[in-house]
């Protein structure tokens, strides 16, 4: 009998082998952008939100944005994507940014951060959960943060190829899943964090965030330039759908906690005139961001119809209905 040699496709940095299905198909994944939009000379508030601390600034400059402390005592700025990158179990999210620190290798009493993380405190610039690169003074760290407690690893202790920061643009990537986080610079693996006993973050659905902040009463002018800062998913956007049937007057139905996608609302029984269906992007009670208010005119009841939405939500999906005979099916993932 003649044996064919075994051929493996292996990713050299992380040591993972591509898989073949029982039907002899190669397992591949497409990349889909989840959060963070291109920079194009104007700050787009539909995609990015800024927080300015002590008169720091965010300036659009062609195909990049520049965060500046603006020579103010403890001045600084944060630029964060409005959307978060929804994490789907079994897949990998990737933060990718082209970042330049003109003051590299760093400035005393300044902290710059770039990656995928959310924030707490007022103003909300203190990392709460997530994964990011951090230049604290002249020390370049990779950081995993959980419940407001950062775990920073300085570049001198990285497990991968060493890197020395300079004032040039570099490509930074962070790959995350439930078990590990991989930190790349210029397509080279620099460090890996493994979640062996405890999780690395209380959330894996995170926004893209940039920060440049002076501390310790420093008034030094420091800037951080980003040419891109987006979160991608390696894998399909669509997962199998779920549904919830809501009948009668139900003021509060939590369909899902956490991020997902609203596909459609099906009105099975129209109900009566002035009956309403309200959908919120929220976690526990009616409130938060309103997705839609479905209601008839003052003289007509709702009709039997399927309403297509195909839009994401981030905090959760909450539905409130009014009408004793109304029957609705909400389809989501």
C-alpha positions, 0 to 999 in steps of 0.5 A: 500500500502506498501512503501519501505524506501528511501535509500540515498548514501551521501558523509559525508564531502561535503554533496552531495547525489549520484543520480539515473537515470530515468532508475534506474541506479546509477550515477557513475564516473570513475577517469582518470589521466590528468596531472602529471606522476609517479616519478621513479628515473629519471626526465622525461622531457616529463612530467615535466618541471623545473625552477631553481631560483638562483641555486635551485635544483630539484632532483629525489630520487627514487619514489619522487622528492625533490625541494631545495633552495640549501642554496642560497640567494633567491634560489628555484625551481619549478617543473610543469607538461608539460600537463594541466588537461583539465576541462570539464563543469559539472565534477570535477577535483581533484589534489592529491599529497603526500607531505612532508615538512621536515622543518614543521611547516615551515621556515621563509622567505620561501614559498612552494606551491603544487597544480594545478596552472599556473604561470606568470612573469619571471622566471615564478614562480608567481602564476597566476590562480589556487588552491593550498596549501601554506606554507608561513613561518610558516603559512599554507594556502589554496589559490585560485588565479585569474589573479595573485591575490591570496586569501589565508585563513590561517589554523586558519580560515579554515571552516573544521577540524583543521590540524597542519603541521609536518615533515611527509608525508600527502595526499593533495587533491583539488577538483574543479568545477565551483562553489566550491573548496574543500581542503582535507588533509589525506581524511578529508575536511579542507576548502571549498571556494564557488564561489558565486558572482565571479569566483575563477580562470580565468582558470580551465584547469591547470598544477600540480605545486610544488614550494619551494622558498626562499624570503627576501634574505634568504639563509636557506636550505629548501626542499619540497618532493613530492611522487606524484602530479597528476590531475584527472578527475572524469568522462569520458575522452571523450565528444561529438565531434565537427567538422569544414569543411575547403575548399580551401586555408584558412590560418587561422581557429581557431577550438577551444580556450582552451583545447580539443582533436583532434580525426581525420582529414578527407581529403574529396578532395585531392587538388593538389601536394604540398598542406599542412594541418598544425595543431597547439596547439595555441590560435589565429594565426598560431604558438605555438606547431605544432601538425602535418603537413600533406603534400604529396610527391613532385610528388603526391597529398594528397589522400582521407583518414581519419587520426586518432590522438586521442591526447590532445591539451591545448591552442587551435586548429588552422588549416592552409591549402594551396591549392585552391581545398583542402577540409578537415574536422577536428573532435575534442572536 
